[in-house]
Amino acid sequence: MIRIRLMGVFAYLAKARELNVRIEDKKTVDEILREVIPRYDEFKEKIIFINGQPARGDAEVTDGDEIKVMPVLSGG
């Protein structure tokens, strides 16, 4: 089971701040997040952590990992 913690607009789009997803084999962060967050690919900039460590969307995760994802905010 993968634990996913969503922040900001990602939590809004997925209608949840936290999700648990069962996976059979290794998957990338992007593959998993595309399944649970509508319009995920529209956000080019995002901050991703796997088990508390900075990661990229092409990083593979396995059972027991935790993903945290938040959008990059800009403004002035």
C-alpha positions as CSV (number, residue, x, y, z in Angstrom):
1,M,0.0,0.0,0.0
2,I,1.3,3.5,-0.9
3,R,0.3,6.4,1.2
4,I,-0.3,9.6,-0.7
5,R,-0.4,13.0,1.0
6,L,-1.8,15.8,-1.2
7,M,-1.5,19.5,-0.7
8,G,-3.2,22.6,-2.1
9,V,-5.0,22.2,-5.5
10,F,-4.0,18.5,-5.7
11,A,-6.0,17.8,-2.5
12,Y,-8.9,19.8,-4.0
13,L,-8.9,18.0,-7.3
14,A,-8.6,14.5,-5.7
15,K,-11.2,15.5,-3.0
16,A,-8.9,14.1,-0.3
17,R,-5.8,15.2,1.6
18,E,-4.6,11.7,2.1
19,L,-5.1,8.5,0.1
20,N,-3.9,4.9,0.3
21,V,-3.4,3.1,-2.9
22,R,-2.6,-0.6,-3.4
23,I,0.0,-1.4,-6.1
24,E,1.1,-4.8,-7.4
25,D,4.4,-3.9,-9.0
26,K,6.7,-0.9,-9.1
27,K,5.2,2.2,-10.5
28,T,6.4,5.7,-11.0
29,V,5.1,8.6,-9.0
30,D,3.6,10.2,-12.1
31,E,1.7,7.0,-13.0
32,I,0.1,6.7,-9.6
33,L,-0.7,10.4,-9.3
34,R,-2.4,10.4,-12.8
35,E,-4.7,7.8,-11.5
36,V,-5.8,9.7,-8.4
37,I,-5.6,13.4,-9.4
38,P,-7.8,14.7,-12.2
39,R,-5.8,17.1,-14.6
40,Y,-2.5,16.1,-12.9
41,D,-0.6,16.6,-16.2
42,E,-1.7,20.2,-16.5
43,F,0.6,21.1,-13.6
44,K,4.1,21.2,-15.0
45,E,5.8,22.3,-11.8
46,K,5.3,20.4,-8.6
47,I,7.2,19.4,-5.5
48,I,7.4,15.7,-4.8
49,F,8.8,13.8,-1.8
50,I,9.1,10.1,-1.4
51,N,9.6,9.0,2.2
52,G,10.5,12.5,3.1
53,Q,13.2,12.8,0.4
54,P,13.0,15.1,-2.6
55,A,12.1,13.1,-5.8
56,R,11.0,13.5,-9.4
57,G,7.9,12.2,-11.1
58,D,9.8,9.4,-12.9
59,A,11.0,7.9,-9.6
60,E,9.7,4.4,-8.8
61,V,7.9,3.6,-5.7
62,T,7.1,0.3,-4.1
63,D,4.7,-1.0,-1.5
64,G,5.1,0.8,1.9
65,D,6.4,4.1,0.4
66,E,4.8,7.5,1.1
67,I,4.4,10.1,-1.5
68,K,3.8,13.8,-0.7
69,V,3.0,16.2,-3.6
70,M,2.3,19.9,-3.6
71,P,2.0,22.5,-6.4
72,V,4.6,25.2,-6.9
73,L,3.0,28.5,-6.1
74,S,4.1,31.8,-7.6
75,G,3.1,35.3,-7.3
76,G,4.2,38.5,-5.9
